[in-house]
Amino acid sequence: MLRFLLRRLLVALLVALAVSSISFSLAYLSGDPAIAIAGAGGSAKDAALIRELYGFDRPIVVQYADWIVQALQGNLGTSYYFSMPVSQIIAERIPVTLLLGTASFIVAMLLALPLGIIAALKPNGLLDRIALLIAVSGQAIPSFWLGLILIVVFGVWLDLVPISGADSWTGFILPVVVLSYYALPALMRLMRASMIDVLQANYIRTARSKGLGTTTVILGHALRNAVLPLVSVAAVQLGILLSGSIVIESVFALNGLGRLAWESLLRSDLAVVQGIILILSLVYVLLTTLADLINAWLDPRIREA
């Protein structure tokens, strides 16, 4: 168990290092960042001044090392557009993204677990086919298109919920529905497949032969083992919901990190883009690492190794 933990933490550290280098290199993907900041109307003299002001004239290795040291201290640089610390801008926007992603994940899990279990009880039955239809439609329908349809129907025609902004909790209803429906198919199908495999195990047959009811067998014996493969996928889906909400935040005009990233790209505010990618990527790495540790703790084969 200790070797597994050390190996997994080492992998997480290497991934975090790779993510930091990729985040830093974003400033140079489109060429000289000083020219990008100066804009189309900037002169060569303006670019030279910006290059000297932000240290772009130093060797890239030196810039990267300095950026890493500052990031470890919580300093992600200064926004070129707002002239504010990037960490402060992210701190102001991240609550919206966390609330949206977490709420969508909870709704998706609350739907995926019972739907997956019900579908597994009678494979290829009516309920299983309905669940499969939900999964296929969730994967096939673009999230932005579904968001626009919900805005037109429930926000414009029926006038039941706000169509933009987050002034109240009702402003999160439609985006949470869209994002949770996006995450639902993968979680539900994995829960279904895992439950079907577990229900065919010998210890489940023994429990049924003792006269235990279906509810007792599922909740008391099958669910714990069936949910193990779901832990890793759930962590991945949560990370996707947190980092992939740029389209939904733009559609519903929510001032979260996704919309901030899009606006910063349009403004060539590379420092903000770097900070957002670094933060969301590290959250993703943390979630997947935590999921692996939970799986290791629940799996007796790894725990006893």
N, C-alpha and C positions, 0 to 999 in steps of 0.2 A: 504493500500500500504506500509506504514512504517513497519507494523508488518511482512509483507511478506519479505521485504528487510532485516530486522534484522534476521528473521528466516533463510533466504537463506545464509546470510553471516556467521551465526553461524555454519550452516551445512558445508559450505566451509572451515571454520577454523578447524572444527573437522576432516574433510577429509584430510586437509593438515597435521594435526598432525599425523594422522594414516599413511599417506604416508611417513612422515619423519621417523617414527619408523620402518616401513618396509624397507626403504632404509638403515637405520643404521644396521638392523639385517642381511642384506645380507652378511656382513663380517663374520658372524658366522654360516651361513647355511652349509658350507662345513667343519665345525670343527674349529680348532684353526687357526685364520688368520695369526699368526706368522709363522706357519709351511707352510702355502700356499705361503707366501712371500719368505720364505727361499728357497723353491723349493725342488725338489727331491734330489739334491746333498747337501742340507744344513744339518748341524748336529744339535744335541740338543742344543749345546752351541750357535750356530747361531740363532736358534729360540728363545732362552732365551734373547739374546741381542736385537733382533727385538721386542720382547714382551715388554721389558723395554723401548726401544727407542720410540716406538709409543704409549706407555701407555696401552697396552693390558692387563697388569697385574692388572690394577685397576678394581674396581667393574663395571659391565656393566651399571648400572644406572648412575654412575658418568661419564663414557665415553659418554653415550647418552646425558646427560645434557650439557657436555662440547662441544659436536659436534653440538648440537642445537644452543648454544650461539655463537659459531664460525660461523655457517652457516648464522645466522641472521645478522652477520657483514660482510657477503660476503666471508668468509674464509671457503672453502670446504675441506681443508686439503692439503696434498702434495702427488703428484703421486709417488708411490713406484718405478715405472719404469723410468720415465723421471726426477725425482727429481725436479719437478716444481710445482707451485701452481695449484691445480685442476681448480680453477676458470679461470686462464690464459689459460689453455689448452682448456677448454670448450669455452671460448670467441673466440679463434682462429678457432674453428671448427663449432660453431653454425650458422654463416652466411650461410654456404652451406645448412644446414638442413632447416633453415627458408626460404631460397629462393626456395628450392625444394618443400617443403610442401605447401608454400603459392601459388606458381605458379600452382601446381597440383590442389589445391583447387579451384582456380579461373577458371581454364579450366573446371574442373568438374561441377562447378556451371553454367558456361556459356552454357554448353551442357545440363545439367539436367533440367534447367528451360524451355527452348523451347521444348525439347523432351517430358517432362512431360505434358506440356500444350497441345501440338499437340496430344499426345496419349489420353488425357482426352476428347478431343472434339468429337471423334468417338470411344468409347470403343469397343473393339473386332474387330475394323476395320483393314485395312492393315497397316496403320502407327502405330497403337497400337501394333500390333503383331511384327512389326519390332523393336519397342522400347522395347518390352518384350524380344525379342531375344538378344538385346544388353545387357539388364540387366542380363539375365540368363548367358550369356557367360562371362560377367564381373565378376560374382560371382563364376563361375566354373573354369575359367582359373587361375592357380597359377601365381602370379605376377612375380616370378623369371623366370618361363618358358617363359612367354610372353616377358620379358626383353631379354632373350637369343635369342628368335626368331627374335626380332627386331634388335638385334645386328648383327645377321647373315645376315638378308635380307638387311637392310638399311645401316649397317656399313661395312660389308664385301663384299657382292655381288654388291650392288649399289654404295658403297663408297660415300654416301651423307652426313653423319654426323659422328662425332667422336664416338667411341665406349666406351671410358673411359676418366676419368679426367674431370676437370672443368676449363680448361685454357681459354675457351671462352663460350659465352652464348649458342652456338650450342651443347656444351657438356651436356646441361640440357634437350635437346629436347626429347630424348628417355626416360630417367627416368621420366620426367614429363608426357609423354604419358602413361607410365605404371601405375604410381600412380593415375593419374586422372581417368583412366579406372577402377581402383580398387574402387575408391570412387563413381563413377558415378551411379551404379545400385541403391544403397540405396537412394540417393538423387532424382533420376528420378522417382522411383516407389512411393516414398512418395509424390512428387509433383503431380504425376498423380492421386493418390488416394484422396489427399486433394482437387485438382481442380474438380474432379468428384463430391465430396460432396458439394462443394460450388456452382457449376453450377446448382444443384438441389434445391437451397434455394429459398424462396419466393421472396426475393428482386431481385434476378437475373431474375426470371420470369417477375417481374414487369418492370424491365429495358428493357427486350426484347419486352414486350407488348407495350412499348412506342416507338418502332421503332428504338432503338439503334442498331448499327452494332455489329458484333461479336467482332471485335477488341476493340471497346469502352467498351463493357461489360466486357471483360476479363481484359484489362489493367486498366480500370477506376473503376471497381467494384469488380471483383472476385479475382484478383491477391493478393491484400493486405491481405485478409482473408485466402486465400489458402496458402500463404507463411509462415503463423504463425507457423504451426507444423514443417516447414522446418528449422526454426532457431536453435532449440535445436539439431536436427540431424546434421545440418551443423557444429555446434560447435564441436560435437563429432567426425565427420569425419575429421575436421581440426586437432583436437588433435591426432587422429589416424595417420594421414599423417605425422605429425611432429615427433611422437614418434615411429611409426612403419616402418620407412624407413631404418632399419638396413640391410634388405635383398637387397633392391634396391641400396643402397649406396655401398654395397659390390660387387654387380653384375657389376655396372658401375664404380667402383673404385673412388667414390666421397669421399673426406675427410671431411665428416660431423660427427655429433654426433653418428649416427647409426653405422658407420664403426668403430669409436673410441671405442664405447661400446663393439663391437665384439673383437677388438684387445686387449682391456683391460681385457676382460674375459680370453682370451688365455694367457695373461701375468700375470694373478692373480693380476692385478692392481686394487684392490678393492676400493680404495679411489676414483678413476675416475669413476668406475661403480656406486658407491653410489651417486656421484655428478650428473651424467647424469640422473639417474632415478629420483632423487629429482627435478632437474630443469624441466624435461619434464613432470613429474607428476603434478607439481605446475602449469605449463602452461596449462595442460589439465583441472585442477580444475578451473583455472581462466577463460578459454574459456567457460566452461559449466555454470559457475556462471554468466558470462556476458550475455550468451544466455538467461538464465532464467530471468535476469533483463530486457532484451530487450522485451521478451515475455510479462512480466508483464506490461511494459510500453505501448505495443501495444494492449493488451487485456483490454478493458474497464471494464470488471467485476472485474479484480484484481486491476486495477488502482483506482477504486472507493471504494474498500473495506477498 
